Amino acid sequence: MTDQQNTAATEEEAAPQFSLQRIYVRDLSFEAPKSPAIFRQQWEPSVGLDLNTRQKALEDDFHEVVLTLSVTVKNGDEVAFIAEVQQAGIFLIKNLDAASMSHTLGAFCPNILFPYARETLDSLVTRGSFPALMLAPVNFDALYAQELQRMQQKGGATVQ
């Protein structure tokens, strides 16, 4: 009986584990360089979005993933506002092979963080008295696959 319990405990310890520990805003900025004049103009915005992720291993099996959304909105040729949020999360991730770990950090975790970042950005923009952005969902799995393919074509390297 004891051998069965030890075997079950060992198998449980070796099983993949994923747990969200915390979600938080790491950095936040908003700039409206042409206010208040921008509010008196006809509103015909063009939106530019830059998206970036980065990961950092913390102690034990904890990892920080940071999703950065940078939005530049122009009205004609003038910058109406620039808004940026760095939405971060701490994740406990154990017992994954290298490929699964890379996918989890590069796609799965950003998928979790994106709705929080989008809501924070919308709130920030509306507090600046601009219309909410309502950014479309992002397919991080597809972005991860594209980056993996790009890295492989570049020299056979794997995405870390």
OpenMM code with the backbone's topology and positions (N, CA, C; nanometers):
from openmm import Vec3, app, unit

residues = "MET THR ASP GLN GLN ASN THR ALA ALA THR GLU GLU GLU ALA ALA PRO GLN PHE SER LEU GLN ARG ILE TYR VAL ARG ASP LEU SER PHE GLU ALA PRO LYS SER PRO ALA ILE PHE ARG GLN GLN TRP GLU PRO SER VAL GLY LEU ASP LEU ASN THR ARG GLN LYS ALA LEU GLU ASP ASP PHE HIS GLU VAL VAL LEU THR LEU SER VAL THR VAL LYS ASN GLY ASP GLU VAL ALA PHE ILE ALA GLU VAL GLN GLN ALA GLY ILE PHE LEU ILE LYS ASN LEU ASP ALA ALA SER MET SER HIS THR LEU GLY ALA PHE CYS PRO ASN ILE LEU PHE PRO TYR ALA ARG GLU THR LEU ASP SER LEU VAL THR ARG GLY SER PHE PRO ALA LEU MET LEU ALA PRO VAL ASN PHE ASP ALA LEU TYR ALA GLN GLU LEU GLN ARG MET GLN GLN LYS GLY GLY ALA THR VAL GLN".split()
positions = [
    Vec3(0.0823, -0.1195, 0.0000),
    Vec3(0.0000, 0.0000, 0.0000),
    Vec3(0.0863, 0.1252, 0.0000),
    Vec3(0.1946, 0.1216, 0.0775),
    Vec3(0.2829, 0.2362, 0.0855),
    Vec3(0.3501, 0.2625, -0.0486),
    Vec3(0.3902, 0.1549, -0.1197),
    Vec3(0.4511, 0.1711, -0.2517),
    Vec3(0.3542, 0.2371, -0.3484),
    Vec3(0.2267, 0.2013, -0.3421),
    Vec3(0.1263, 0.2623, -0.4294),
    Vec3(0.1094, 0.4099, -0.3971),
    Vec3(0.1099, 0.4444, -0.2693),
    Vec3(0.0977, 0.5847, -0.2291),
    Vec3(0.2187, 0.6643, -0.2744),
    Vec3(0.3377, 0.6086, -0.2598),
    Vec3(0.4606, 0.6767, -0.3034),
    Vec3(0.4613, 0.6963, -0.4541),
    Vec3(0.4169, 0.5933, -0.5286),
    Vec3(0.4103, 0.6029, -0.6743),
    Vec3(0.3113, 0.7111, -0.7163),
    Vec3(0.1944, 0.7145, -0.6522),
    Vec3(0.0929, 0.8160, -0.6840),
    Vec3(0.1454, 0.9555, -0.6521),
    Vec3(0.2138, 0.9708, -0.5408),
    Vec3(0.2692, 1.1012, -0.5026),
    Vec3(0.3765, 1.1450, -0.6016),
    Vec3(0.4602, 1.0525, -0.6453),
    Vec3(0.5651, 1.0838, -0.7419),
    Vec3(0.5049, 1.1242, -0.8759),
    Vec3(0.4009, 1.0507, -0.9205),
    Vec3(0.3354, 1.0846, -1.0470),
    Vec3(0.2684, 1.2221, -1.0390),
    Vec3(0.2089, 1.2536, -0.9233),
    Vec3(0.1438, 1.3833, -0.9057),
    Vec3(0.2460, 1.4959, -0.9100),
    Vec3(0.3622, 1.4746, -0.8472),
    Vec3(0.4684, 1.5754, -0.8469),
    Vec3(0.5230, 1.5984, -0.9873),
    Vec3(0.5244, 1.4949, -1.0715),
    Vec3(0.5794, 1.5055, -1.2063),
    Vec3(0.4767, 1.5546, -1.3083),
    Vec3(0.3505, 1.5620, -1.2704),
    Vec3(0.2458, 1.6064, -1.3625),
    Vec3(0.2614, 1.7556, -1.3920),
    Vec3(0.2316, 1.7978, -1.5147),
    Vec3(0.2380, 1.9408, -1.5465),
    Vec3(0.1434, 2.0198, -1.4562),
    Vec3(0.1897, 2.1371, -1.4141),
    Vec3(0.1092, 2.2239, -1.3288),
    Vec3(0.1128, 2.3660, -1.3831),
    Vec3(-0.0024, 2.4322, -1.3779),
    Vec3(-0.0131, 2.5715, -1.4200),
    Vec3(-0.1072, 2.6415, -1.3231),
    Vec3(-0.0639, 2.7543, -1.2709),
    Vec3(-0.1470, 2.8278, -1.1771),
    Vec3(-0.1184, 2.9772, -1.1895),
    Vec3(-0.2231, 3.0549, -1.2049),
    Vec3(-0.2112, 3.2002, -1.2070),
    Vec3(-0.2001, 3.2480, -1.0631),
    Vec3(-0.0948, 3.3221, -1.0330),
    Vec3(-0.0724, 3.3696, -0.8973),
    Vec3(-0.1205, 3.5138, -0.8770),
    Vec3(-0.0958, 3.5993, -0.9786),
    Vec3(-0.1300, 3.7404, -0.9646),
    Vec3(-0.1317, 3.8068, -1.1008),
    Vec3(-0.2245, 3.9019, -1.1192),
    Vec3(-0.2281, 3.9876, -1.2382),
    Vec3(-0.2198, 4.1310, -1.1889),
    Vec3(-0.1350, 4.2108, -1.2525),
    Vec3(-0.1162, 4.3486, -1.2074),
    Vec3(-0.0699, 4.4378, -1.3221),
    Vec3(-0.0866, 4.5678, -1.3026),
    Vec3(-0.0361, 4.6670, -1.3974),
    Vec3(0.1063, 4.7002, -1.3559),
    Vec3(0.1984, 4.6797, -1.4473),
    Vec3(0.3398, 4.7054, -1.4183),
    Vec3(0.3755, 4.8492, -1.4510),
    Vec3(0.3207, 4.9023, -1.5601),
    Vec3(0.3478, 5.0400, -1.6005),
    Vec3(0.2279, 5.0895, -1.6808),
    Vec3(0.2025, 5.2187, -1.6724),
    Vec3(0.0869, 5.2779, -1.7375),
    Vec3(0.1207, 5.4215, -1.7736),
    Vec3(0.0901, 5.4605, -1.8984),
    Vec3(0.1156, 5.6001, -1.9362),
    Vec3(0.0125, 5.6469, -2.0377),
    Vec3(-0.0120, 5.7770, -2.0338),
    Vec3(-0.1068, 5.8401, -2.1246),
    Vec3(-0.0570, 5.9814, -2.1534),
    Vec3(-0.0597, 6.0175, -2.2816),
    Vec3(-0.0174, 6.1518, -2.3215),
    Vec3(-0.1112, 6.2000, -2.4317),
    Vec3(-0.1624, 6.3213, -2.4144),
    Vec3(-0.2463, 6.3863, -2.5159),
    Vec3(-0.1809, 6.5197, -2.5496),
    Vec3(-0.0800, 6.5173, -2.6391),
    Vec3(0.0028, 6.6368, -2.6618),
    Vec3(-0.0702, 6.7547, -2.7257),
    Vec3(-0.1798, 6.7322, -2.7929),
    Vec3(-0.2513, 6.8411, -2.8617),
    Vec3(-0.3787, 6.8830, -2.7897),
    Vec3(-0.3959, 6.8390, -2.6654),
    Vec3(-0.5167, 6.8814, -2.5949),
    Vec3(-0.4941, 7.0220, -2.5390),
    Vec3(-0.5939, 7.1036, -2.5313),
    Vec3(-0.7343, 7.0775, -2.5581),
    Vec3(-0.7766, 7.1027, -2.7038),
    Vec3(-0.6852, 7.1498, -2.7875),
    Vec3(-0.7215, 7.1839, -2.9262),
    Vec3(-0.7764, 7.0634, -3.0028),
    Vec3(-0.7276, 6.9438, -2.9723),
    Vec3(-0.7698, 6.8235, -3.0449),
    Vec3(-0.9194, 6.7970, -3.0278),
    Vec3(-0.9768, 6.8421, -2.9151),
    Vec3(-1.1188, 6.8191, -2.8883),
    Vec3(-1.2097, 6.9093, -2.9710),
    Vec3(-1.1530, 7.0107, -3.0329),
    Vec3(-1.2326, 7.1051, -3.1114),
    Vec3(-1.2250, 7.0750, -3.2606),
    Vec3(-1.1615, 6.9653, -3.2975),
    Vec3(-1.1463, 6.9275, -3.4374),
    Vec3(-1.2432, 6.8143, -3.4734),
    Vec3(-1.2681, 6.8012, -3.6035),
    Vec3(-1.3461, 6.6878, -3.6528),
    Vec3(-1.2696, 6.5601, -3.6161),
    Vec3(-1.3372, 6.4599, -3.5609),
    Vec3(-1.2712, 6.3383, -3.5122),
    Vec3(-1.2712, 6.2309, -3.6202),
    Vec3(-1.1546, 6.2086, -3.6814),
    Vec3(-1.1331, 6.1048, -3.7823),
    Vec3(-1.0044, 6.0304, -3.7466),
    Vec3(-1.0126, 5.9429, -3.6477),
    Vec3(-0.8912, 5.8814, -3.5941),
    Vec3(-0.8352, 5.7685, -3.6796),
    Vec3(-0.7045, 5.7528, -3.6696),
    Vec3(-0.6368, 5.6327, -3.7201),
    Vec3(-0.5584, 5.5759, -3.6017),
    Vec3(-0.5685, 5.4453, -3.5849),
    Vec3(-0.5128, 5.3798, -3.4668),
    Vec3(-0.3944, 5.2933, -3.5058),
    Vec3(-0.2851, 5.3108, -3.4350),
    Vec3(-0.1679, 5.2246, -3.4506),
    Vec3(-0.1457, 5.1485, -3.3214),
    Vec3(-0.1314, 5.0166, -3.3308),
    Vec3(-0.1130, 4.9324, -3.2123),
    Vec3(0.0180, 4.8565, -3.2232),
    Vec3(0.0991, 4.8659, -3.1199),
    Vec3(0.2196, 4.7841, -3.1067),
    Vec3(0.1969, 4.6910, -2.9887),
    Vec3(0.2353, 4.5676, -3.0064),
    Vec3(0.2119, 4.4646, -2.9074),
    Vec3(0.3438, 4.3930, -2.8832),
    Vec3(0.3743, 4.3662, -2.7576),
    Vec3(0.4995, 4.2992, -2.7256),
    Vec3(0.4798, 4.2157, -2.5988),
    Vec3(0.5517, 4.1059, -2.5902),
    Vec3(0.5515, 4.0258, -2.4676),
    Vec3(0.6949, 3.9974, -2.4274),
    Vec3(0.7126, 3.9802, -2.2993),
    Vec3(0.8421, 3.9351, -2.2490),
    Vec3(0.8183, 3.8503, -2.1250),
    Vec3(0.9125, 3.7626, -2.0991),
    Vec3(0.9009, 3.6720, -1.9861),
    Vec3(1.0284, 3.6782, -1.9041),
    Vec3(1.0121, 3.6500, -1.7763),
    Vec3(1.1281, 3.6440, -1.6874),
    Vec3(1.1039, 3.5321, -1.5874),
    Vec3(1.2027, 3.4445, -1.5738),
    Vec3(1.1942, 3.3383, -1.4735),
    Vec3(1.2203, 3.3999, -1.3367),
    Vec3(1.1352, 3.3664, -1.2429),
    Vec3(1.1524, 3.4103, -1.1052),
    Vec3(1.2028, 3.2915, -1.0244),
    Vec3(1.1993, 3.2990, -0.8937),
    Vec3(1.2458, 3.1883, -0.8108),
    Vec3(1.1570, 3.0656, -0.8289),
    Vec3(1.2155, 2.9521, -0.8012),
    Vec3(1.1471, 2.8228, -0.8117),
    Vec3(1.0855, 2.8078, -0.9512),
    Vec3(0.9578, 2.7794, -0.9586),
    Vec3(0.8909, 2.7572, -1.0865),
    Vec3(0.7964, 2.8724, -1.1215),
    Vec3(0.8242, 2.9906, -1.0673),
    Vec3(0.7412, 3.1078, -1.0943),
    Vec3(0.7987, 3.1853, -1.2119),
    Vec3(0.7079, 3.2412, -1.2920),
    Vec3(0.7474, 3.3180, -1.4095),
    Vec3(0.6630, 3.4447, -1.4168),
    Vec3(0.7273, 3.5550, -1.4552),
    Vec3(0.6544, 3.6785, -1.4817),
    Vec3(0.6424, 3.6928, -1.6326),
    Vec3(0.5220, 3.7205, -1.6797),
    Vec3(0.4965, 3.7490, -1.8201),
    Vec3(0.4394, 3.8901, -1.8259),
    Vec3(0.4968, 3.9724, -1.9141),
    Vec3(0.4517, 4.1109, -1.9295),
    Vec3(0.4037, 4.1298, -2.0727),
    Vec3(0.2803, 4.1742, -2.0865),
    Vec3(0.2208, 4.2071, -2.2157),
    Vec3(0.2142, 4.3592, -2.2248),
    Vec3(0.2771, 4.4148, -2.3279),
    Vec3(0.2765, 4.5599, -2.3477),
    Vec3(0.1916, 4.5939, -2.4687),
    Vec3(0.0944, 4.6816, -2.4480),
    Vec3(0.0133, 4.7363, -2.5560),
    Vec3(0.0426, 4.8851, -2.5635),
    Vec3(0.0903, 4.9301, -2.6805),
    Vec3(0.1173, 5.0721, -2.7041),
    Vec3(0.0286, 5.1177, -2.8188),
    Vec3(-0.0519, 5.2193, -2.7925),
    Vec3(-0.1459, 5.2689, -2.8925),
    Vec3(-0.1144, 5.4148, -2.9218),
    Vec3(-0.1025, 5.4448, -3.0508),
    Vec3(-0.0886, 5.5829, -3.0965),
    Vec3(-0.2082, 5.6120, -3.1849),
    Vec3(-0.2862, 5.7122, -3.1455),
    Vec3(-0.4038, 5.7513, -3.2228),
    Vec3(-0.3782, 5.8890, -3.2806),
    Vec3(-0.3938, 5.8973, -3.4128),
    Vec3(-0.3758, 6.0238, -3.4827),
    Vec3(-0.5107, 6.0710, -3.5353),
    Vec3(-0.5263, 6.2001, -3.5361),
    Vec3(-0.6423, 6.2640, -3.5981),
    Vec3(-0.5849, 6.3436, -3.7145),
    Vec3(-0.5980, 6.2879, -3.8338),
    Vec3(-0.5268, 6.3465, -3.9477),
    Vec3(-0.3791, 6.3179, -3.9310),
    Vec3(-0.2976, 6.4225, -3.9360),
    Vec3(-0.1524, 6.4069, -3.9187),
    Vec3(-0.1068, 6.4316, -3.7765),
    Vec3(-0.1972, 6.4765, -3.6905),
    Vec3(-0.1605, 6.5107, -3.5528),
    Vec3(-0.1846, 6.3943, -3.4578),
    Vec3(-0.0938, 6.3768, -3.3643),
    Vec3(-0.1109, 6.2742, -3.2621),
    Vec3(-0.2161, 6.3236, -3.1630),
    Vec3(-0.3251, 6.2493, -3.1517),
    Vec3(-0.4301, 6.2830, -3.0550),
    Vec3(-0.3896, 6.2353, -2.9160),
    Vec3(-0.3458, 6.1079, -2.9080),
    Vec3(-0.2969, 6.0572, -2.7805),
    Vec3(-0.2100, 5.9347, -2.8021),
    Vec3(-0.1285, 5.9104, -2.7013),
    Vec3(-0.0441, 5.7909, -2.6937),
    Vec3(-0.0753, 5.7272, -2.5588),
    Vec3(-0.1079, 5.5997, -2.5599),
    Vec3(-0.1384, 5.5285, -2.4358),
    Vec3(-0.0624, 5.3963, -2.4359),
    Vec3(-0.0123, 5.3602, -2.3193),
    Vec3(0.0614, 5.2349, -2.3079),
    Vec3(0.0311, 5.1708, -2.1747),
    Vec3(0.0125, 5.0400, -2.1780),
    Vec3(-0.0038, 4.9623, -2.0559),
    Vec3(0.0881, 4.8409, -2.0628),
    Vec3(0.1515, 4.8137, -1.9514),
    Vec3(0.2259, 4.6893, -1.9343),
    Vec3(0.1481, 4.6072, -1.8317),
    Vec3(0.0734, 4.5102, -1.8816),
    Vec3(-0.0064, 4.4221, -1.7962),
    Vec3(0.0780, 4.2994, -1.7681),
    Vec3(0.0930, 4.2659, -1.6419),
    Vec3(0.1823, 4.1562, -1.6054),
    Vec3(0.1088, 4.0512, -1.5235),
    Vec3(0.1666, 3.9345, -1.5224),
    Vec3(0.1143, 3.8269, -1.4404),
    Vec3(0.2267, 3.7408, -1.3880),
    Vec3(0.2033, 3.6832, -1.2722),
    Vec3(0.2971, 3.5860, -1.2163),
    Vec3(0.2273, 3.4502, -1.2245),
    Vec3(0.2973, 3.3554, -1.2847),
    Vec3(0.2415, 3.2228, -1.3090),
    Vec3(0.3330, 3.1172, -1.2482),
    Vec3(0.2727, 3.0168, -1.1870),
    Vec3(0.3456, 2.8995, -1.1409),
    Vec3(0.3320, 2.7950, -1.2510),
    Vec3(0.4456, 2.7545, -1.3080),
    Vec3(0.4446, 2.6583, -1.4180),
    Vec3(0.5504, 2.5527, -1.3874),
    Vec3(0.5064, 2.4283, -1.3785),
    Vec3(0.5985, 2.3188, -1.3423),
    Vec3(0.5843, 2.2030, -1.4393),
    Vec3(0.6937, 2.1334, -1.4564),
    Vec3(0.6977, 2.0031, -1.5234),
    Vec3(0.6513, 2.0061, -1.6689),
    Vec3(0.6913, 2.1084, -1.7418),
    Vec3(0.6628, 2.1144, -1.8850),
    Vec3(0.7926, 2.0944, -1.9615),
    Vec3(0.7830, 2.0295, -2.0774),
    Vec3(0.9008, 2.0196, -2.1625),
    Vec3(0.9286, 2.1583, -2.2214),
    Vec3(1.0436, 2.1758, -2.2826),
    Vec3(1.0868, 2.3077, -2.3316),
    Vec3(0.9889, 2.3679, -2.4324),
    Vec3(0.9384, 2.2880, -2.5260),
    Vec3(0.8457, 2.3393, -2.6268),
    Vec3(0.7142, 2.3835, -2.5636),
    Vec3(0.6628, 2.3046, -2.4714),
    Vec3(0.5380, 2.3407, -2.4035),
    Vec3(0.5558, 2.4638, -2.3162),
    Vec3(0.6697, 2.4737, -2.2500),
    Vec3(0.6979, 2.5914, -2.1668),
    Vec3(0.7051, 2.7165, -2.2526),
    Vec3(0.7729, 2.7075, -2.3659),
    Vec3(0.7849, 2.8207, -2.4570),
    Vec3(0.6471, 2.8652, -2.5071),
    Vec3(0.5628, 2.7701, -2.5458),
    Vec3(0.4276, 2.8021, -2.5930),
    Vec3(0.3432, 2.8623, -2.4812),
    Vec3(0.3545, 2.8074, -2.3623),
    Vec3(0.2766, 2.8580, -2.2483),
    Vec3(0.3140, 3.0024, -2.2179),
    Vec3(0.4440, 3.0313, -2.2130),
    Vec3(0.4893, 3.1673, -2.1825),
    Vec3(0.4662, 3.2639, -2.2991),
    Vec3(0.4765, 3.2129, -2.4227),
    Vec3(0.4668, 3.2999, -2.5391),
    Vec3(0.3278, 3.3205, -2.5945),
    Vec3(0.2332, 3.2326, -2.5607),
    Vec3(0.0979, 3.2446, -2.6167),
    Vec3(-0.0118, 3.2306, -2.5113),
    Vec3(-0.0046, 3.1264, -2.4302),
    Vec3(-0.1124, 3.0999, -2.3352),
    Vec3(-0.1235, 3.2111, -2.2300),
    Vec3(-0.0114, 3.2478, -2.1697),
    Vec3(-0.0136, 3.3539, -2.0675),
    Vec3(-0.0557, 3.4897, -2.1258),
    Vec3(-0.0022, 3.5323, -2.2411),
    Vec3(-0.0516, 3.6579, -2.2995),
    Vec3(-0.2018, 3.6551, -2.3307),
    Vec3(-0.2550, 3.5388, -2.3702),
    Vec3(-0.4002, 3.5265, -2.3910),
    Vec3(-0.4770, 3.5562, -2.2632),
    Vec3(-0.4245, 3.5167, -2.1508),
    Vec3(-0.4883, 3.5441, -2.0218),
    Vec3(-0.4789, 3.6932, -1.9887),
    Vec3(-0.3646, 3.7555, -2.0164),
    Vec3(-0.3405, 3.8949, -1.9793),
    Vec3(-0.4122, 3.9956, -2.0691),
    Vec3(-0.4363, 3.9590, -2.1960),
    Vec3(-0.4886, 4.0558, -2.2925),
    Vec3(-0.6202, 4.1227, -2.2512),
    Vec3(-0.7217, 4.0498, -2.2048),
    Vec3(-0.8461, 4.1193, -2.1666),
    Vec3(-0.8258, 4.2232, -2.0564),
    Vec3(-0.7353, 4.1958, -1.9641),
    Vec3(-0.7058, 4.2918, -1.8581),
    Vec3(-0.6377, 4.4160, -1.9158),
    Vec3(-0.5427, 4.3945, -2.0052),
    Vec3(-0.4727, 4.5067, -2.0679),
    Vec3(-0.5682, 4.5899, -2.1527),
    Vec3(-0.6551, 4.5235, -2.2263),
    Vec3(-0.7520, 4.5943, -2.3112),
    Vec3(-0.8451, 4.6799, -2.2260),
    Vec3(-0.8948, 4.6261, -2.1157),
    Vec3(-0.9845, 4.7013, -2.0273),
    Vec3(-0.9114, 4.8192, -1.9633),
    Vec3(-0.7884, 4.7979, -1.9205),
    Vec3(-0.7104, 4.9057, -1.8602),
    Vec3(-0.6870, 5.0172, -1.9607),
    Vec3(-0.6540, 4.9814, -2.0835),
    Vec3(-0.6310, 5.0800, -2.1894),
    Vec3(-0.7590, 5.1577, -2.2213),
    Vec3(-0.8716, 5.0875, -2.2329),
    Vec3(-0.9991, 5.1551, -2.2582),
    Vec3(-1.0321, 5.2548, -2.1474),
    Vec3(-1.0134, 5.2133, -2.0240),
    Vec3(-1.0409, 5.3002, -1.9103),
    Vec3(-0.9509, 5.4234, -1.9124),
    Vec3(-0.8252, 5.4021, -1.9425),
    Vec3(-0.7294, 5.5119, -1.9481),
    Vec3(-0.7662, 5.6131, -2.0566),
    Vec3(-0.8020, 5.5633, -2.1734),
    Vec3(-0.8370, 5.6493, -2.2867),
    Vec3(-0.9642, 5.7284, -2.2582),
    Vec3(-1.0638, 5.6644, -2.2009),
    Vec3(-1.1880, 5.7368, -2.1708),
    Vec3(-1.1676, 5.8401, -2.0603),
    Vec3(-1.0771, 5.8157, -1.9691),
    Vec3(-1.0449, 5.9159, -1.8668),
    Vec3(-0.9753, 6.0369, -1.9288),
    Vec3(-0.9137, 6.0158, -2.0442),
    Vec3(-0.8536, 6.1267, -2.1185),
    Vec3(-0.9557, 6.1985, -2.2048),
    Vec3(-1.0816, 6.1566, -2.1970),
    Vec3(-1.1952, 6.2162, -2.2678),
    Vec3(-1.1983, 6.1816, -2.4164),
    Vec3(-1.1434, 6.0669, -2.4503),
    Vec3(-1.1486, 6.0164, -2.5866),
    Vec3(-1.2420, 5.8950, -2.5903),
    Vec3(-1.2923, 5.8607, -2.7083),
    Vec3(-1.3770, 5.7404, -2.7183),
    Vec3(-1.2972, 5.6140, -2.6857),
    Vec3(-1.3651, 5.5170, -2.6262),
    Vec3(-1.3002, 5.3894, -2.5932),
    Vec3(-1.2456, 5.3244, -2.7195),
    Vec3(-1.1348, 5.2549, -2.7060),
    Vec3(-1.0703, 5.1906, -2.8216),
    Vec3(-1.1391, 5.0622, -2.8641),
    Vec3(-1.1819, 4.9822, -2.7688),
    Vec3(-1.2438, 4.8523, -2.7951),
    Vec3(-1.1602, 4.7703, -2.8935),
    Vec3(-1.0367, 4.7419, -2.8557),
    Vec3(-0.9458, 4.6642, -2.9392),
    Vec3(-1.0015, 4.5252, -2.9667),
    Vec3(-0.9815, 4.4789, -3.0873),
    Vec3(-1.0249, 4.3448, -3.1261),
    Vec3(-0.9383, 4.2406, -3.0549),
    Vec3(-0.9923, 4.1219, -3.0330),
    Vec3(-0.9118, 4.0147, -2.9733),
    Vec3(-0.7879, 3.9851, -3.0587),
    Vec3(-0.6852, 3.9357, -2.9925),
    Vec3(-0.5595, 3.9013, -3.0591),
    Vec3(-0.5384, 3.7508, -3.0459),
    Vec3(-0.4983, 3.6870, -3.1542),
    Vec3(-0.4701, 3.5439, -3.1539),
    Vec3(-0.3211, 3.5239, -3.1248),
    Vec3(-0.2883, 3.5086, -2.9977),
    Vec3(-0.1482, 3.4932, -2.9583),
    Vec3(-0.0905, 3.3599, -3.0040),
    Vec3(-0.1747, 3.2586, -3.0200),
    Vec3(-0.1260, 3.1304, -3.0721),
    Vec3(-0.0743, 3.1478, -3.2144),
    Vec3(-0.1474, 3.2232, -3.2963),
    Vec3(-0.1037, 3.2480, -3.4342),
    Vec3(0.0225, 3.3338, -3.4359),
    Vec3(0.0284, 3.4347, -3.3505),
    Vec3(0.1489, 3.5189, -3.3436),
    Vec3(0.2697, 3.4375, -3.2990),
    Vec3(0.2485, 3.3502, -3.2026),
    Vec3(0.3566, 3.2642, -3.1552),
    Vec3(0.4054, 3.1723, -3.2669),
    Vec3(0.3116, 3.1138, -3.3407),
    Vec3(0.3478, 3.0248, -3.4514),
    Vec3(0.4249, 3.1006, -3.5595),
    Vec3(0.3830, 3.2231, -3.5894),
    Vec3(0.4545, 3.3055, -3.6885),
    Vec3(0.5961, 3.3357, -3.6417),
    Vec3(0.6100, 3.3700, -3.5137),
    Vec3(0.7429, 3.4004, -3.4600),
    Vec3(0.8307, 3.2760, -3.4600),
    Vec3(0.7739, 3.1634, -3.4258),
    Vec3(0.8482, 3.0377, -3.4277),
    Vec3(0.8962, 3.0063, -3.5689),
    Vec3(0.8086, 3.0230, -3.6670),
    Vec3(0.8448, 2.9991, -3.8067),
    Vec3(0.9530, 3.0963, -3.8529),
    Vec3(0.9405, 3.2225, -3.8137),
    Vec3(1.0395, 3.3239, -3.8506),
    Vec3(1.1764, 3.2884, -3.7924),
    Vec3(1.1779, 3.2453, -3.6666),
    Vec3(1.3042, 3.2100, -3.6016),
    Vec3(1.3664, 3.0858, -3.6665),
    Vec3(1.2840, 2.9897, -3.7059),
    Vec3(1.3347, 2.8693, -3.7698),
    Vec3(1.3935, 2.9003, -3.9063),
    Vec3(1.3296, 2.9892, -3.9807),
    Vec3(1.3810, 3.0281, -4.1117),
    Vec3(1.5097, 3.1082, -4.0994),
    Vec3(1.5223, 3.1800, -3.9896),
    Vec3(1.6396, 3.2645, -3.9677),
    Vec3(1.7654, 3.1840, -3.9387),
    Vec3(1.7489, 3.0634, -3.8875),
    Vec3(1.8691, 2.9855, -3.8610),
    Vec3(1.8473, 2.8609, -3.7799),
    Vec3(1.7254, 2.8136, -3.7757),
    Vec3(1.6994, 2.6905, -3.7038),
    Vec3(1.6904, 2.7083, -3.5534),
    Vec3(1.6927, 2.8329, -3.5054),
    Vec3(1.6832, 2.8564, -3.3616),
    Vec3(1.5409, 2.8361, -3.3151),
    Vec3(1.5278, 2.8030, -3.1869),
    Vec3(1.3942, 2.7875, -3.1279),
    Vec3(1.3601, 2.9112, -3.0487),
    Vec3(1.2310, 2.9395, -3.0368),
    Vec3(1.1842, 3.0534, -2.9596),
    Vec3(1.1963, 3.0209, -2.8135),
    Vec3(1.2507, 3.1106, -2.7383),
    Vec3(1.2650, 3.0917, -2.5927),
    Vec3(1.1718, 3.1827, -2.5190),
] * unit.nanometer
topology = app.Topology()
chain = topology.addChain("A")
for resn in residues:
    res = topology.addResidue(resn, chain)
    for name in ("N", "CA", "C"):
        topology.addAtom(name, app.Element.getBySymbol(name[0]), res)
